Amino acid sequence: MDWKKWLGYNIYKKLWSLVGGRPWTYIYRDIWHKLEWFPQMQWLITGALLYMVGGWKGLGLAVAIYTYGYINGHFFWGKKYIPGQQGD
């Protein structure tokens, strides 16, 4: 690794270059396509925890925020899925 080049990276790129070696969104895409049950279980457990902490109102707020992010994500994440895709 070229440390002078690394020092010029933003904090996110520094983190993923050390942990995982490529953008975490690409790693998570690989998980989604290879182990679909894993993200589904994450959502189920997160929903259960949100319900336990905030009741139905807390869960409803979380769903609204997630839906907003999900819709906005489609405006920006339009790249074709490429297994094992590397960062810049």
Secondary structure, DSSP 8 states (H G I E B T S, - for coil): --HHHHHTS-HHHHHHHHTTSS-HHHHHHHHHHH-THHHHHHHHHHHHHHHHHHHHHHHHHHHHHHHHHHHHHHHH--S---TT----
